[in-house]
Amino acid sequence: MKGKQTLVELKTIVNLQNPEYDDSFTDLPNQDKIKFRRDRVNRLRIRGYTNVEISEKIGCSLSTVEKDLQIIRERSKKWYKDESIKDYCESIQDCIIFYDNAIEDLQILYHEAIEIKEKLEILDKISEFQESKLSLYSHTQTVQNFLKNNESMQLGGIYCE
């Protein structure tokens, strides 16, 4: 089901790639205007514009651009502290689950195998997966130690298990 969009939203969508576009936003609430401006500031920064050039293109003061960039950096730093560690822990957990499933499947294959050579190859693979899994567990210990030692992370602690 397609929702209706206002004229301002359509103009915004059409002109997002145009850095000179900054007219007719009086209908947007202030927070949306600020978010839109910060998105444009960030997009222009990524394109390689200087702070002065960004302020000229957007039509706001240099101090506003610098403040926006500071807020963008703080949010990126916060995301890195909170989400990147969490994502890393989740990916380690996913890998451990993958190894557990593979080991279970290999154990089934081991019991179904008839030849000794096949059984030895399966046992080698099982031991290889077990070693890899133990290595991942050491990474989780490293992450946990990092989180315990990091004061800012203790407040909202994210722990890998």
TAJO-V702199 format. One record per residue. N is the residue number from 0. RES is the residue in one letter. D_LAST is the distance of its C-alpha to the last C-alpha in whole Angstrom. Layout:
BEGIN
n->N res->RES d_last->D_LAST
n->N res->RES d_last->D_LAST
END
This chain:
BEGIN
n->0 res->M d_last->41
n->1 res->K d_last->42
n->2 res->G d_last->42
n->3 res->K d_last->45
n->4 res->Q d_last->45
n->5 res->T d_last->47
n->6 res->L d_last->49
n->7 res->V d_last->47
n->8 res->E d_last->44
n->9 res->L d_last->46
n->10 res->K d_last->47
n->11 res->T d_last->44
n->12 res->I d_last->43
n->13 res->V d_last->46
n->14 res->N d_last->46
n->15 res->L d_last->42
n->16 res->Q d_last->43
n->17 res->N d_last->46
n->18 res->P d_last->46
n->19 res->E d_last->49
n->20 res->Y d_last->48
n->21 res->D d_last->48
n->22 res->D d_last->51
n->23 res->S d_last->51
n->24 res->F d_last->48
n->25 res->T d_last->49
n->26 res->D d_last->48
n->27 res->L d_last->44
n->28 res->P d_last->43
n->29 res->N d_last->42
n->30 res->Q d_last->38
n->31 res->D d_last->39
n->32 res->K d_last->41
n->33 res->I d_last->39
n->34 res->K d_last->36
n->35 res->F d_last->39
n->36 res->R d_last->40
n->37 res->R d_last->37
n->38 res->D d_last->36
n->39 res->R d_last->39
n->40 res->V d_last->39
n->41 res->N d_last->36
n->42 res->R d_last->37
n->43 res->L d_last->40
n->44 res->R d_last->38
n->45 res->I d_last->37
n->46 res->R d_last->40
n->47 res->G d_last->41
n->48 res->Y d_last->43
n->49 res->T d_last->44
n->50 res->N d_last->43
n->51 res->V d_last->47
n->52 res->E d_last->47
n->53 res->I d_last->45
n->54 res->S d_last->46
n->55 res->E d_last->50
n->56 res->K d_last->48
n->57 res->I d_last->47
n->58 res->G d_last->49
n->59 res->C d_last->48
n->60 res->S d_last->48
n->61 res->L d_last->46
n->62 res->S d_last->44
n->63 res->T d_last->43
n->64 res->V d_last->41
n->65 res->E d_last->40
n->66 res->K d_last->38
n->67 res->D d_last->37
n->68 res->L d_last->36
n->69 res->Q d_last->34
n->70 res->I d_last->32
n->71 res->I d_last->31
n->72 res->R d_last->30
n->73 res->E d_last->28
n->74 res->R d_last->26
n->75 res->S d_last->25
n->76 res->K d_last->24
n->77 res->K d_last->22
n->78 res->W d_last->21
n->79 res->Y d_last->19
n->80 res->K d_last->18
n->81 res->D d_last->16
n->82 res->E d_last->16
n->83 res->S d_last->16
n->84 res->I d_last->12
n->85 res->K d_last->11
n->86 res->D d_last->13
n->87 res->Y d_last->12
n->88 res->C d_last->8
n->89 res->E d_last->9
n->90 res->S d_last->11
n->91 res->I d_last->9
n->92 res->Q d_last->7
n->93 res->D d_last->11
n->94 res->C d_last->12
n->95 res->I d_last->10
n->96 res->I d_last->12
n->97 res->F d_last->15
n->98 res->Y d_last->15
n->99 res->D d_last->15
n->100 res->N d_last->17
n->101 res->A d_last->20
n->102 res->I d_last->20
n->103 res->E d_last->21
n->104 res->D d_last->23
n->105 res->L d_last->25
n->106 res->Q d_last->25
n->107 res->I d_last->27
n->108 res->L d_last->29
n->109 res->Y d_last->29
n->110 res->H d_last->31
n->111 res->E d_last->33
n->112 res->A d_last->34
n->113 res->I d_last->38
n->114 res->E d_last->38
n->115 res->I d_last->37
n->116 res->K d_last->37
n->117 res->E d_last->34
n->118 res->K d_last->32
n->119 res->L d_last->32
n->120 res->E d_last->31
n->121 res->I d_last->28
n->122 res->L d_last->27
n->123 res->D d_last->27
n->124 res->K d_last->25
n->125 res->I d_last->22
n->126 res->S d_last->22
n->127 res->E d_last->22
n->128 res->F d_last->19
n->129 res->Q d_last->17
n->130 res->E d_last->18
n->131 res->S d_last->16
n->132 res->K d_last->13
n->133 res->L d_last->13
n->134 res->S d_last->14
n->135 res->L d_last->11
n->136 res->Y d_last->9
n->137 res->S d_last->11
n->138 res->H d_last->11
n->139 res->T d_last->7
n->140 res->Q d_last->9
n->141 res->T d_last->12
n->142 res->V d_last->10
n->143 res->Q d_last->9
n->144 res->N d_last->12
n->145 res->F d_last->14
n->146 res->L d_last->13
n->147 res->K d_last->14
n->148 res->N d_last->17
n->149 res->N d_last->18
n->150 res->E d_last->20
n->151 res->S d_last->20
n->152 res->M d_last->16
n->153 res->Q d_last->16
n->154 res->L d_last->18
n->155 res->G d_last->16
n->156 res->G d_last->12
n->157 res->I d_last->10
n->158 res->Y d_last->6
n->159 res->C d_last->4
n->160 res->E d_last->0
END
